[in-house]
Amino acid sequence: MIAGIQSIGTPQMWVGFFAFVVVILLLDLGIFNRHNHAPSMKEALGWSVVWITLALIFNAGLYHWYGKEMAAEFFTGYIIEKSLSVDNLFVFVLVFQAFKIPRYLHHKVLFWGILGAIFFRIVFIFAGTALITKFHWMLYLFGGFLVISGIKVALDKKEEGEGVDSGKFIKFVRKFFPVDEHVGPEFFIVKQGKRFATPLFVCLIAVETTDIIFAVDSIPAIFAVTKDPFIVFTSNLFAILGLRSLYFLLADLVHRFVYLNVGLGIVLFYVGVKMLIADFYKIPTPLSLGIIFGVLTISIVASLMKKEVPKLEKSPE
């Protein structure tokens, strides 16, 4: 791995985890979700339980073999990434609306979007690890970025009717491919011998771009919890793998979480401060987990208690 970094992740553990991810994705695409469809609430809930259970089993293994500190670091990172993912879902809903993508095709876009997210997470995590290892002052840069980002997120308001500029993405893709208006399950189609990108492909680009933007917040946030690249990567991946089922579970409800951005902003601000003072005082991970979980719980409960909330339009079936 990277010289100078202490990690519980042996080469065998990395290979084993990557093999697990590949098998899970192959089962997902090849067996359980071979056909494009919009999962029901029951199906989405079932898969959400499966993904959360797998993460908890992995966490239990860390606790058994490496102790409560490693288990707490993994779980805290998982909670941070999972909570940021919920905010990400709000943007996904707007992206699908902007490109008028039928609901039964959302699953396909999110599946390929997750593959891209895995690739970029690998790049960001190892780049971040290398920078922190070689330049210790990068911790202060990350911490300051999170403090500023936390303030911006907390003050951000998602107004009713706020949308996504689909024209910008279409203009970008047209630099490489002509874009057809055909809306179907294909990313590309051929007409009269000419290859065209479809709105579904442009939508995928928009989803990938959104995920990269969110990763800029989430990756430094987890580095505030642990410097172990194996823990950072596995906590991120378990949260990402459950993102599609979480989307279909919460897509029609995510607009109700009106105070979630406040909670996430406070969390990002807190982990930024935690990173900035790490050389002087190390806040215990269990305490950090309690603070993060408490802040997010309060923001979600307060959101659900609010009677009047903005509504989002549903995507066509």
Rosetta silent file (secondary structure, phi, psi, omega in degrees, C-alpha in Angstrom):
SEQUENCE: MIAGIQSIGTPQMWVGFFAFVVVILLLDLGIFNRHNHAPSMKEALGWSVVWITLALIFNAGLYHWYGKEMAAEFFTGYIIEKSLSVDNLFVFVLVFQAFKIPRYLHHKVLFWGILGAIFFRIVFIFAGTALITKFHWMLYLFGGFLVISGIKVALDKKEEGEGVDSGKFIKFVRKFFPVDEHVGPEFFIVKQGKRFATPLFVCLIAVETTDIIFAVDSIPAIFAVTKDPFIVFTSNLFAILGLRSLYFLLADLVHRFVYLNVGLGIVLFYVGVKMLIADFYKIPTPLSLGIIFGVLTISIVASLMKKEVPKLEKSPE
SCORE:     score description
SCORE:     0.000 S_00000001
   1 L     0.000 -145.042 -177.592    0.000    0.000    0.000 S_00000001
   2 L   -89.566  128.771 -177.948    1.204    3.564    0.704 S_00000001
   3 L   -60.433  138.335  176.382    4.516    3.804    2.562 S_00000001
   4 L    89.267   -5.442 -179.232    4.248    5.284    6.059 S_00000001
   5 L  -101.583  127.455  175.498    0.551    4.503    6.514 S_00000001
   6 L   -89.127  126.987 -177.369   -0.515    2.156    9.281 S_00000001
   7 L  -147.224  146.028  175.408   -3.492    0.082    8.244 S_00000001
   8 L   -78.117  -11.733 -175.240   -5.212   -3.097    9.315 S_00000001
   9 L   -77.879  102.250  174.589   -5.823   -3.800    5.632 S_00000001
  10 L   -79.603  163.449  176.696   -3.493   -6.558    4.465 S_00000001
  11 H   -54.051  -37.361  179.930   -3.240   -7.342    0.730 S_00000001
  12 H   -65.347  -38.049 -179.942   -5.430  -10.396    1.354 S_00000001
  13 H   -68.833  -39.877  177.648   -8.106   -8.251    3.033 S_00000001
  14 H   -63.210  -46.334  179.633   -8.122   -5.753    0.158 S_00000001
  15 H   -62.846  -43.468 -179.971   -8.410   -8.522   -2.426 S_00000001
  16 H   -62.404  -41.263 -179.127  -11.115  -10.250   -0.392 S_00000001
  17 H   -69.039  -41.549  177.440  -13.159   -7.067   -0.022 S_00000001
  18 H   -62.491  -39.090  178.458  -12.876   -6.207   -3.724 S_00000001
  19 H   -63.740  -40.601  177.305  -13.942   -9.771   -4.565 S_00000001
  20 H   -59.853  -45.651 -179.103  -16.944   -9.374   -2.241 S_00000001
  21 H   -63.314  -43.632  179.995  -17.954   -6.123   -3.983 S_00000001
  22 H   -61.843  -45.075 -179.937  -17.612   -7.674   -7.450 S_00000001
  23 H   -62.021  -44.574 -179.873  -19.713  -10.699   -6.471 S_00000001
  24 H   -60.869  -43.920 -179.139  -22.409   -8.489   -4.917 S_00000001
  25 H   -68.450  -37.650  177.862  -22.597   -6.282   -8.018 S_00000001
  26 H   -66.047  -41.347  176.597  -22.723   -9.280  -10.366 S_00000001
  27 H   -63.101  -41.506 -179.054  -25.547  -10.818   -8.324 S_00000001
  28 H   -61.436  -52.595 -174.897  -27.335   -7.480   -8.315 S_00000001
  29 H   -76.359  -39.288 -171.563  -27.078   -6.901  -12.076 S_00000001
  30 H   -88.413  -22.034 -174.431  -27.196  -10.491  -13.305 S_00000001
  31 H  -122.840  -58.787 -171.650  -29.788  -12.108  -11.051 S_00000001
  32 H   -77.484  -29.290 -176.474  -31.814   -9.837   -8.783 S_00000001
  33 L  -134.098   53.393 -179.143  -32.217   -6.850  -11.096 S_00000001
  34 L   -69.333  -29.139 -176.010  -31.834   -8.162  -14.633 S_00000001
  35 L  -109.762  143.164  177.059  -34.803   -6.148  -15.856 S_00000001
  36 L   -66.226  126.706  178.195  -35.322   -2.400  -15.619 S_00000001
  37 L  -160.820  162.906  175.449  -38.006   -1.689  -13.058 S_00000001
  38 L   -98.162  108.455 -178.321  -38.962    0.666  -10.264 S_00000001
  39 L   -58.312  141.904  176.948  -38.596   -1.275   -6.983 S_00000001
  40 L   -72.046  167.846  177.861  -41.609   -1.149   -4.695 S_00000001
  41 H   -59.527  -39.146  179.863  -41.356    0.341   -1.209 S_00000001
  42 H   -65.037  -44.285  179.657  -41.318   -3.187    0.217 S_00000001
  43 H   -65.116  -43.015  179.804  -38.501   -4.297   -2.088 S_00000001
  44 H   -64.205  -39.586  178.137  -36.464   -1.139   -1.386 S_00000001
  45 H   -64.322  -42.882  179.076  -36.937   -1.596    2.357 S_00000001
  46 H   -60.189  -46.420  179.652  -35.843   -5.235    2.111 S_00000001
  47 H   -68.012  -35.042  176.897  -32.669   -4.383    0.208 S_00000001
  48 H   -61.887  -41.841  177.682  -31.904   -1.496    2.583 S_00000001
  49 H   -63.128  -41.067  179.259  -32.098   -3.928    5.488 S_00000001
  50 H   -60.436  -48.783 -177.252  -29.781   -6.338    3.611 S_00000001
  51 H   -65.626  -40.829  179.141  -27.127   -3.645    2.961 S_00000001
  52 H   -66.631  -39.558  178.734  -27.262   -2.300    6.520 S_00000001
  53 H   -63.119  -43.094  177.682  -27.048   -5.838    7.905 S_00000001
  54 H   -60.561  -41.409  178.644  -23.963   -6.607    5.788 S_00000001
  55 H   -64.438  -40.195 -179.958  -22.304   -3.419    7.056 S_00000001
  56 H   -68.985  -35.903  176.360  -23.117   -4.337   10.660 S_00000001
  57 H   -64.268  -43.920  177.385  -21.747   -7.868   10.185 S_00000001
  58 H   -61.222  -41.551  179.109  -18.534   -6.400    8.777 S_00000001
  59 H   -63.893  -38.705  177.724  -18.418   -3.994   11.722 S_00000001
  60 H   -64.049  -37.827  176.522  -18.878   -6.877   14.148 S_00000001
  61 H   -63.378  -41.582  176.568  -15.932   -8.648   12.508 S_00000001
  62 H   -61.449  -41.264  179.675  -13.773   -5.560   12.993 S_00000001
  63 H   -63.371  -41.655 -177.439  -14.813   -5.444   16.643 S_00000001
  64 H   -67.452  -44.593 -173.403  -13.984   -9.118   17.139 S_00000001
  65 H   -95.491  -24.275 -174.578  -10.561   -9.104   15.466 S_00000001
  66 H  -125.798   -0.625  174.202   -9.358   -5.503   15.869 S_00000001
  67 L    95.548  170.032 -173.004  -11.177   -4.090   18.876 S_00000001
  68 H   -69.941  -26.986 -178.774  -13.806   -1.466   19.627 S_00000001
  69 H   -65.483  -46.924  178.536  -11.722    1.512   18.410 S_00000001
  70 H   -64.696  -39.993  179.147  -11.532    0.221   14.820 S_00000001
  71 H   -63.968  -40.487  179.359  -15.186   -0.796   14.929 S_00000001
  72 H   -66.818  -38.230  178.586  -16.169    2.667   16.183 S_00000001
  73 H   -64.646  -43.868  178.057  -14.109    4.352   13.439 S_00000001
  74 H   -61.576  -48.343 -175.161  -15.776    2.251   10.748 S_00000001
  75 H   -66.403  -38.024  177.979  -19.281    2.846   12.088 S_00000001
  76 H   -64.466  -44.983  177.006  -18.722    6.597   12.482 S_00000001
  77 H   -61.270  -39.952  179.115  -17.431    6.828    8.903 S_00000001
  78 H   -63.316  -43.880  179.798  -20.384    4.758    7.711 S_00000001
  79 H   -63.999  -41.969  179.330  -22.890    7.043    9.485 S_00000001
  80 H   -61.498  -49.941 -178.129  -21.252   10.172    8.022 S_00000001
  81 H   -65.345  -39.584 -179.118  -21.305    8.800    4.465 S_00000001
  82 H   -64.630  -42.708 -178.811  -24.835    7.422    4.841 S_00000001
  83 H   -69.078  -38.416  176.248  -26.201   10.729    6.113 S_00000001
  84 H   -65.893  -30.992  178.733  -24.484   12.704    3.349 S_00000001
  85 H   -64.003  -36.236  179.640  -25.991   10.225    0.883 S_00000001
  86 H   -62.181  -41.723  177.011  -29.505   11.170    2.001 S_00000001
  87 H   -65.601  -34.718  177.885  -28.788   14.788    1.086 S_00000001
  88 H   -62.885  -33.949 -178.330  -27.355   13.520   -2.199 S_00000001
  89 H   -61.854  -34.015  179.000  -30.669   11.785   -2.925 S_00000001
  90 H   -58.562  -43.230  179.867  -32.426   15.141   -3.026 S_00000001
  91 H   -69.379  -38.557  177.729  -30.216   16.177   -5.948 S_00000001
  92 H   -57.699  -43.123  179.099  -30.707   12.798   -7.677 S_00000001
  93 H   -58.938  -44.040 -179.742  -34.475   13.357   -7.599 S_00000001
  94 H   -66.567  -36.874  179.043  -33.996   16.773   -9.225 S_00000001
  95 H   -63.348  -47.812  179.555  -31.621   15.333  -11.845 S_00000001
  96 H   -62.572  -36.088  177.706  -34.134   12.663  -12.897 S_00000001
  97 H   -66.421  -43.475 -176.101  -36.858   15.291  -13.075 S_00000001
  98 H   -61.248  -37.055 -177.850  -34.705   17.628  -15.187 S_00000001
  99 L   -96.011    3.113  178.281  -34.023   14.922  -17.795 S_00000001
 100 L    53.819   46.390  179.982  -37.571   13.497  -17.592 S_00000001
 101 L   -84.893  124.081  178.054  -36.243    9.990  -16.942 S_00000001
 102 L   -58.075  146.861 -174.775  -39.020    7.431  -16.281 S_00000001
 103 H   -58.881  -33.611 -177.030  -38.918    5.943  -12.799 S_00000001
 104 H   -68.692  -13.453  178.774  -38.324    2.388  -14.084 S_00000001
 105 H   -98.925   -6.347 -179.712  -34.947    3.540  -15.514 S_00000001
 106 H   -59.543  -39.416 -177.756  -33.668    5.205  -12.325 S_00000001
 107 H   -59.740  -42.283 -178.463  -32.277    1.901  -11.099 S_00000001
 108 H   -64.336  -45.293  179.496  -30.106    1.475  -14.207 S_00000001
 109 H   -61.849  -44.335 -178.271  -28.640    4.975  -13.955 S_00000001
 110 H   -67.349  -34.013  178.543  -27.907    4.540  -10.249 S_00000001
 111 H   -62.462  -52.306 -179.710  -26.273    1.135  -10.787 S_00000001
 112 H   -69.691  -27.956  175.010  -23.774    2.464  -13.320 S_00000001
 113 H   -64.749  -36.989  178.929  -23.435    5.617  -11.270 S_00000001
 114 H   -67.536  -37.062  176.118  -22.331    3.519   -8.308 S_00000001
 115 H   -59.683  -43.697  177.257  -19.639    1.840  -10.413 S_00000001
 116 H   -64.950  -38.806  179.824  -18.297    5.271  -11.264 S_00000001
 117 H   -63.049  -39.415  178.151  -18.559    6.323   -7.611 S_00000001
 118 H   -60.976  -45.386 -179.946  -16.473    3.315   -6.539 S_00000001
 119 H   -60.552  -48.596 -177.483  -13.741    4.258   -9.024 S_00000001
 120 H   -69.229  -31.822  175.932  -13.616    7.901   -7.934 S_00000001
 121 H   -63.448  -41.643  177.689  -13.708    6.944   -4.238 S_00000001
 122 H   -58.560  -47.222 -179.490  -10.613    4.778   -4.798 S_00000001
 123 H   -61.785  -48.992 -176.303   -8.828    7.691   -6.485 S_00000001
 124 H   -65.316  -42.255 -176.347   -9.841   10.246   -3.838 S_00000001
 125 H   -66.399  -46.120 -178.574   -9.078    8.018   -0.853 S_00000001
 126 H   -72.980  -32.123  175.171   -5.612    6.973   -1.971 S_00000001
 127 H   -66.710  -43.594  178.387   -4.774   10.486   -3.152 S_00000001
 128 H   -63.954  -41.531  178.392   -5.931   11.886    0.189 S_00000001
 129 H   -62.203  -44.717  179.990   -3.998    9.240    2.117 S_00000001
 130 H   -62.951  -41.784 -179.399   -0.827    9.953    0.140 S_00000001
 131 H   -65.373  -44.564 -179.544   -1.156   13.712    0.681 S_00000001
 132 H   -64.640  -37.390 -179.636   -1.752   13.377    4.428 S_00000001
 133 H   -66.770  -43.483 -175.826    1.187   10.995    4.743 S_00000001
 134 H   -84.271  -35.321 -177.681    3.626   13.230    2.872 S_00000001
 135 L  -126.164   96.945 -176.526    2.283   16.614    3.928 S_00000001
 136 L   -60.731  -30.456 -178.367    0.929   16.640    7.485 S_00000001
 137 L   -65.061  -13.883  177.093   -0.285   20.213    7.053 S_00000001
 138 H   -62.638  -26.243  176.868   -2.897   18.873    4.616 S_00000001
 139 H   -59.203  -41.026  179.783   -4.875   17.838    7.703 S_00000001
 140 H   -69.635  -35.380  177.390   -5.319   21.511    8.553 S_00000001
 141 H   -64.521  -46.641  177.431   -6.316   22.270    4.965 S_00000001
 142 H   -60.728  -44.462 -179.001   -8.926   19.492    5.024 S_00000001
 143 H   -61.822  -45.111  178.193  -10.143   20.618    8.441 S_00000001
 144 H   -63.295  -38.795  178.346  -10.506   24.251    7.360 S_00000001
 145 H   -62.182  -42.408 -178.793  -12.314   23.159    4.204 S_00000001
 146 H   -67.517  -37.400  177.838  -14.799   21.107    6.248 S_00000001
 147 H   -61.357  -48.275  179.316  -15.451   23.994    8.654 S_00000001
 148 H   -64.931  -43.399  179.706  -16.240   26.333    5.745 S_00000001
 149 H   -62.230  -39.790  179.548  -18.208   23.627    3.930 S_00000001
 150 H   -61.695  -41.595  178.784  -20.214   22.905    7.079 S_00000001
 151 H   -64.304  -43.630 -179.755  -21.238   26.543    7.410 S_00000001
 152 H   -63.907  -43.511 -179.452  -22.259   26.693    3.743 S_00000001
 153 H   -64.550  -42.331 -178.125  -24.266   23.448    3.944 S_00000001
 154 H   -64.882  -33.397 -177.786  -26.048   24.537    7.134 S_00000001
 155 H   -88.517  -10.300 -178.552  -27.050   27.874    5.585 S_00000001
 156 L   -72.087  135.793  178.241  -28.090   26.368    2.258 S_00000001
 157 L  -120.747  126.631  176.992  -31.837   26.296    1.643 S_00000001
 158 L   -86.407  102.871 -176.872  -33.431   24.014   -0.916 S_00000001
 159 L   -77.690  151.730  176.422  -36.202   26.149   -2.304 S_00000001
 160 L   -61.199  131.991  178.640  -39.384   24.678   -3.728 S_00000001
 161 L    87.770   -3.422  178.862  -39.065   24.252   -7.445 S_00000001
 162 L   -61.215  135.306 -175.907  -35.266   24.381   -7.359 S_00000001
 163 L  -130.916 -169.788 -179.729  -33.996   22.368  -10.301 S_00000001
 164 L  -117.495  136.848 -179.459  -30.971   21.186  -12.244 S_00000001
 165 L   -80.656   93.187 -178.670  -29.750   22.859  -15.426 S_00000001
 166 H   -67.531  -25.601 -178.337  -29.920   19.928  -17.851 S_00000001
 167 H   -60.877  -36.793 -179.725  -28.810   22.182  -20.695 S_00000001
 168 H   -63.451  -42.628 -178.965  -25.271   22.475  -19.339 S_00000001
 169 H   -69.322  -39.673  178.045  -24.799   18.714  -19.253 S_00000001
 170 H   -63.623  -41.451  178.912  -26.280   18.270  -22.723 S_00000001
 171 H   -62.165  -40.257  179.105  -23.960   20.968  -24.060 S_00000001
 172 H   -65.116  -47.896 -177.837  -20.965   19.211  -22.475 S_00000001
 173 H   -64.395  -33.589 -179.876  -21.857   15.761  -23.850 S_00000001
 174 L   -65.314  -13.739  174.534  -22.437   17.241  -27.322 S_00000001
 175 L   -69.906  -21.155 -177.045  -18.732   18.076  -27.430 S_00000001
 176 L  -114.246  -35.866 -178.637  -18.148   14.324  -27.735 S_00000001
 177 L  -139.401  147.449  167.314  -21.418   12.877  -29.104 S_00000001
 178 L   -69.419  146.755 -176.608  -24.536   14.215  -30.800 S_00000001
 179 E  -111.876  126.637  177.881  -27.481   13.911  -28.402 S_00000001
 180 L   -96.990  159.680 -179.145  -30.843   12.475  -29.458 S_00000001
 181 L   -88.217    0.526 -178.313  -34.125   13.127  -27.623 S_00000001
 182 L   -61.743  124.358  177.168  -34.979    9.414  -27.460 S_00000001
 183 L  -108.964  107.680 -179.624  -35.846    8.424  -23.875 S_00000001
 184 L  -157.788 -168.794 -175.941  -35.453    4.678  -23.369 S_00000001
 185 L   -77.407   -3.060 -176.754  -33.222    2.107  -21.649 S_00000001
 186 L   -91.852  142.932  172.844  -30.277    2.701  -24.022 S_00000001
 187 L   -82.412  -30.089  178.126  -27.337    4.994  -23.256 S_00000001
 188 E  -136.544  147.587  173.900  -26.543    5.204  -26.978 S_00000001
 189 E  -133.087  159.955  178.199  -28.567    4.598  -30.134 S_00000001
 190 E  -116.523  125.007  177.121  -27.669    4.429  -33.821 S_00000001
 191 E  -126.676  122.812  178.997  -29.728    6.333  -36.393 S_00000001
 192 L    51.654   41.873  176.441  -28.913    6.213  -40.087 S_00000001
 193 L    78.440    4.332 -178.754  -25.462    4.902  -39.282 S_00000001
 194 E  -113.586  137.798 -176.292  -24.718    7.696  -36.796 S_00000001
 195 E   -89.252  129.239  179.846  -24.183    7.154  -33.056 S_00000001
 196 E  -122.626  141.833  167.667  -26.172    9.339  -30.647 S_00000001
 197 E   -80.068  150.728  179.621  -26.049    9.709  -26.865 S_00000001
 198 L  -107.117  166.180  175.333  -29.462    9.611  -25.185 S_00000001
 199 H   -56.101  -29.220  179.046  -30.872   11.681  -22.306 S_00000001
 200 H   -63.297  -40.613  178.875  -30.283    8.607  -20.113 S_00000001
 201 H   -69.208  -41.626  178.357  -26.524    8.849  -20.746 S_00000001
 202 H   -63.164  -37.782  176.583  -26.497   12.607  -20.144 S_00000001
 203 H   -62.483  -40.383  177.464  -28.395   11.968  -16.907 S_00000001
 204 H   -60.723  -41.816  177.346  -25.712    9.441  -15.880 S_00000001
 205 H   -60.603  -41.246  179.632  -23.037   12.109  -16.427 S_00000001
 206 H   -64.395  -41.991  179.700  -25.043   14.486  -14.217 S_00000001
 207 H   -64.836  -42.975  178.802  -25.371   11.846  -11.474 S_00000001
 208 H   -62.620  -42.577  179.941  -21.626   11.088  -11.590 S_00000001
 209 H   -62.248  -42.884  178.374  -20.793   14.788  -11.414 S_00000001
 210 H   -61.083  -43.180 -178.923  -23.087   15.210   -8.414 S_00000001
 211 H   -64.782  -39.911  178.658  -21.466   12.271   -6.626 S_00000001
 212 H   -61.249  -42.113  179.419  -17.956   13.663   -7.210 S_00000001
 213 H   -61.649  -42.655  179.564  -19.035   16.989   -5.705 S_00000001
 214 H   -69.588  -32.656  179.308  -20.433   15.226   -2.639 S_00000001
 215 H   -64.412  -29.096  178.808  -17.306   13.066   -2.322 S_00000001
 216 H   -61.621  -29.271  175.272  -15.255   16.245   -1.909 S_00000001
 217 H   -85.518  -46.623 -169.476  -17.082   16.713    1.408 S_00000001
 218 H   -70.566  -38.846 -177.982  -17.465   13.117    2.548 S_00000001
 219 H   -64.423  -51.625  176.149  -13.898   11.852    2.033 S_00000001
 220 H   -59.531  -33.385 -179.605  -12.165   14.574    4.115 S_00000001
 221 H   -62.445  -40.011 -179.498  -14.897   14.150    6.747 S_00000001
 222 H   -74.366  -29.869  174.753  -14.039   10.481    7.216 S_00000001
 223 H   -63.938  -20.699  175.322  -10.314   11.294    7.368 S_00000001
 224 L   -73.359  -20.055 -178.689  -11.215   13.286   10.473 S_00000001
 225 L   -93.507  -42.515 -177.983  -12.396   10.012   12.027 S_00000001
 226 L  -150.345  149.388  176.390   -9.650    7.640   10.843 S_00000001
 227 L  -101.909   -2.022 -178.203   -6.482    7.731    8.741 S_00000001
 228 L   -75.617  113.144 -176.822   -6.678    4.017    7.927 S_00000001
 229 H   -60.680  -29.601  179.560   -7.405    3.801    4.166 S_00000001
 230 H   -67.743  -42.336  178.340   -9.014    0.372    4.578 S_00000001
 231 H   -68.119  -41.970  178.459  -11.530    1.702    7.118 S_00000001
 232 H   -59.526  -47.177 -175.619  -12.158    4.834    5.028 S_00000001
 233 H   -69.040  -47.207 -176.784  -12.747    2.795    1.873 S_00000001
 234 H   -66.841  -38.674  178.100  -14.900    0.033    3.356 S_00000001
 235 H   -65.468  -38.862  176.166  -17.136    2.447    5.294 S_00000001
 236 H   -64.115  -46.672 -175.426  -17.614    4.485    2.098 S_00000001
 237 H   -65.365  -42.118  179.359  -18.334    1.439   -0.042 S_00000001
 238 H   -62.699  -37.141  177.670  -20.897   -0.079    2.283 S_00000001
 239 H   -68.388  -41.062 -178.619  -22.758    3.242    2.355 S_00000001
 240 H   -68.226  -41.078 -177.373  -22.577    3.604   -1.450 S_00000001
 241 H   -61.788  -26.855  178.960  -23.684    0.032   -2.164 S_00000001
 242 L   -93.961    8.402 -173.951  -26.915    0.667   -0.296 S_00000001
 243 H   -68.390  -39.061 -177.699  -27.554    3.979   -2.033 S_00000001
 244 H   -65.293  -47.068  179.828  -29.953    2.701   -4.735 S_00000001
 245 H   -64.539  -35.482  177.072  -32.272    0.923   -2.334 S_00000001
 246 H   -65.404  -36.727  178.247  -32.152    3.988   -0.075 S_00000001
 247 H   -61.056  -49.965 -177.689  -33.111    6.144   -3.052 S_00000001
 248 H   -70.717  -21.600  177.583  -36.242    4.123   -3.855 S_00000001
 249 H   -78.361  -36.448 -171.866  -37.098    3.997   -0.157 S_00000001
 250 H  -113.758   -4.421 -174.332  -36.786    7.752    0.427 S_00000001
 251 L   -53.544  -39.092 -178.504  -37.196    9.396   -3.018 S_00000001
 252 L   -85.761   -4.999 -177.642  -40.810   10.367   -2.310 S_00000001
 253 L  -116.440  -13.965 -170.871  -39.999   11.433    1.272 S_00000001
 254 H   -60.698  -27.462  179.433  -36.608   13.140    0.972 S_00000001
 255 H   -65.394  -17.142 -179.944  -38.246   16.552    0.484 S_00000001
 256 H   -77.115  -18.921 -177.175  -39.509   16.283    4.063 S_00000001
 257 L   -81.713   63.291 -172.484  -35.985   16.394    5.528 S_00000001
 258 L   -70.415  -21.997 -179.780  -35.975   20.206    5.508 S_00000001
 259 L  -104.951    6.087 -178.525  -33.556   20.507    8.429 S_00000001
 260 H   -63.441  -37.860 -179.608  -31.166   17.766    7.343 S_00000001
 261 H   -61.909  -32.484  177.145  -28.828   20.278    5.725 S_00000001
 262 H   -65.706  -45.669  178.869  -28.531   22.036    9.109 S_00000001
 263 H   -62.578  -44.871  179.291  -27.634   18.753   10.799 S_00000001
 264 H   -64.373  -38.498  177.897  -25.143   17.824    8.077 S_00000001
 265 H   -61.562  -43.425  178.180  -23.616   21.301    8.246 S_00000001
 266 H   -63.638  -40.430  179.455  -23.109   20.958   12.003 S_00000001
 267 H   -63.423  -47.958  179.817  -21.572   17.504   11.495 S_00000001
 268 H   -62.509  -40.643  177.558  -19.145   18.744    8.827 S_00000001
 269 H   -61.427  -44.472 -179.112  -18.244   21.748   10.998 S_00000001
 270 H   -62.421  -48.337 -177.592  -17.642   19.457   13.983 S_00000001
 271 H   -68.516  -28.002  174.650  -15.425   16.969   12.135 S_00000001
 272 H   -64.675  -45.731  177.233  -13.509   19.907   10.631 S_00000001
 273 H   -63.828  -41.314  178.173  -12.785   21.256   14.096 S_00000001
 274 H   -57.121  -40.726  179.547  -11.917   17.726   15.251 S_00000001
 275 H   -70.160  -37.664 -178.009   -9.343   17.518   12.462 S_00000001
 276 H   -68.133  -31.998 -176.781   -7.902   20.961   13.233 S_00000001
 277 L  -100.758    6.223 -173.770   -7.310   20.188   16.930 S_00000001
 278 L   -58.683  -32.567 -179.473   -6.206   16.560   16.448 S_00000001
 279 L   -74.800  -15.287 -178.092   -2.533   17.379   17.165 S_00000001
 280 L  -108.737  -35.111  179.221   -3.486   18.976   20.485 S_00000001
 281 L  -152.969  125.296 -179.952   -6.462   16.930   21.627 S_00000001
 282 L   -97.622  111.817  177.571   -7.920   13.737   20.198 S_00000001
 283 L   -71.604  125.966 -179.292  -11.673   13.543   20.723 S_00000001
 284 L   -54.969  137.695 -178.257  -12.585    9.890   21.477 S_00000001
 285 H   -59.241  -42.568  177.939  -14.268    8.199   18.522 S_00000001
 286 H   -59.370  -35.958  177.916  -17.239    6.884   20.578 S_00000001
 287 H   -66.779  -42.843  177.645  -17.917   10.460   21.729 S_00000001
 288 H   -60.593  -42.615  178.883  -17.755   11.708   18.143 S_00000001
 289 H   -59.849  -43.286  179.725  -20.147    8.956   17.067 S_00000001
 290 H   -63.765  -42.117  179.901  -22.600    9.984   19.784 S_00000001
 291 H   -64.713  -48.288 -178.563  -22.431   13.659   18.812 S_00000001
 292 H   -62.305  -46.914 -179.583  -22.860   12.952   15.078 S_00000001
 293 H   -63.164  -40.888 -179.506  -25.691   10.476   15.620 S_00000001
 294 H   -64.952  -44.742 -179.850  -27.439   12.837   18.034 S_00000001
 295 H   -62.342  -45.425 -178.902  -27.229   15.865   15.724 S_00000001
 296 H   -66.076  -40.355  178.919  -28.545   13.902   12.731 S_00000001
 297 H   -61.780  -44.791  179.705  -31.356   12.335   14.758 S_00000001
 298 H   -62.468  -42.613 -178.188  -32.506   15.741   16.031 S_00000001
 299 H   -66.444  -36.728  179.607  -32.442   17.243   12.509 S_00000001
 300 H   -72.119  -44.473  179.071  -34.468   14.355   11.072 S_00000001
 301 H   -62.327  -43.731  179.030  -37.029   14.318   13.905 S_00000001
 302 H   -62.307  -37.225  178.853  -37.424   18.109   13.674 S_00000001
 303 H   -64.518  -45.573 -177.454  -37.925   17.793    9.901 S_00000001
 304 H   -68.798  -23.813  178.950  -40.620   15.157   10.246 S_00000001
 305 H   -80.744  -17.717  179.646  -42.428   17.276   12.865 S_00000001
 306 L   -70.913  129.286 -174.128  -42.630   20.253   10.482 S_00000001
 307 L   -79.215  -46.566 -177.066  -46.123   20.348    9.010 S_00000001
 308 L   -99.982  117.623 -179.847  -45.614   22.405    5.856 S_00000001
 309 L  -132.696  150.574  177.334  -42.849   21.191    3.576 S_00000001
 310 L   -67.280  147.548  179.569  -42.076   21.805   -0.122 S_00000001
 311 L  -109.000  145.309  176.469  -43.113   19.014   -2.472 S_00000001
 312 L  -103.750  145.551  176.323  -41.141   17.571   -5.357 S_00000001
 313 L   -70.586  145.317  176.826  -42.736   16.399   -8.562 S_00000001
 314 L   -82.112  146.533  175.340  -42.687   12.667   -9.178 S_00000001
 315 L   -72.403  150.990  177.564  -40.844   11.268  -12.166 S_00000001
 316 L   -63.301  149.128  179.962  -43.043    9.638  -14.847 S_00000001
 317 L   -74.076    0.000    0.000  -43.482    5.911  -14.514 S_00000001
